[in-house]
Amino acid sequence: MKKVAPDTIDEQHFSTGLMAPKVTAAIQLAKSTGRQAAIGKLEVAATIARGENGTLFDPRSSGDESRARASA
């Protein structure tokens, strides 16, 4: 799982392709609610919910806090 602060993500980096809308929505959700938002593959949704997979946008985070974990 990769944990990042929404303000540290360059949304322009995701301006093309399929990830852009997901990243933008997760950032907006995290910023507007003050709560975490996560994105990842649907096939591993349960592990994303448990914080074991995907990318977590955490408004309380101060930056990129990547954690290496095995994918399910």
C-alpha positions as CSV (number, residue, x, y, z in Angstrom):
1,M,0.0,0.0,0.0
2,K,1.2,3.5,-0.8
3,K,0.1,6.3,1.5
4,V,0.3,9.8,0.3
5,A,-0.9,13.3,1.3
6,P,-3.4,14.7,-1.2
7,D,-1.5,17.9,-1.5
8,T,1.7,16.1,-2.5
9,I,0.2,14.6,-5.7
10,D,0.7,16.3,-9.0
11,E,-2.7,15.8,-10.6
12,Q,-1.3,16.9,-13.9
13,H,0.9,13.8,-13.9
14,F,-2.3,11.8,-14.3
15,S,-3.9,14.2,-16.8
16,T,-4.2,11.4,-19.4
17,G,-5.3,7.9,-19.2
18,L,-7.6,6.0,-17.0
19,M,-6.1,6.9,-13.6
20,A,-6.7,10.6,-13.8
21,P,-10.4,10.6,-12.8
22,K,-9.8,8.1,-10.0
23,V,-6.9,10.1,-8.5
24,T,-8.8,13.4,-8.9
25,A,-11.9,12.0,-7.2
26,A,-9.9,10.4,-4.3
27,I,-8.0,13.7,-3.7
28,Q,-11.2,15.7,-3.7
29,L,-12.9,13.2,-1.4
30,A,-10.0,13.2,1.1
31,K,-9.7,17.0,1.1
32,S,-13.4,17.7,1.4
33,T,-14.2,15.1,4.1
34,G,-10.9,15.2,6.0
35,R,-11.0,11.4,5.8
36,Q,-8.9,8.8,3.9
37,A,-9.8,7.8,0.4
38,A,-8.3,4.7,-1.4
39,I,-8.0,3.5,-4.9
40,G,-6.9,0.2,-6.4
41,K,-7.9,-2.8,-8.4
42,L,-11.5,-4.0,-7.9
43,E,-10.2,-7.6,-7.6
44,V,-8.4,-6.7,-4.4
45,A,-11.1,-4.4,-2.9
46,A,-11.2,-6.3,0.4
47,T,-7.4,-5.9,0.9
48,I,-7.7,-2.2,0.0
49,A,-10.4,-1.8,2.7
50,R,-8.1,-3.4,5.2
51,G,-5.2,-1.1,4.2
52,E,-3.1,-3.8,2.6
53,N,-3.3,-2.8,-1.0
54,G,-3.8,0.1,-3.3
55,T,-3.1,3.8,-2.8
56,L,-4.4,5.6,0.2
57,F,-4.9,9.4,0.1
58,D,-4.7,10.6,3.7
59,P,-5.2,14.3,4.4
60,R,-3.5,13.9,7.8
61,S,-0.3,12.6,6.1
62,S,2.6,14.9,5.6
63,G,3.9,13.4,2.4
64,D,4.7,10.2,0.6
65,E,4.8,7.3,3.1
66,S,5.2,4.3,0.8
67,R,5.1,0.9,2.4
68,A,6.1,-2.1,0.5
69,R,3.6,-4.9,0.8
70,A,2.9,-8.0,-1.2
71,S,-0.1,-7.8,-3.5
72,A,-2.9,-10.2,-3.0
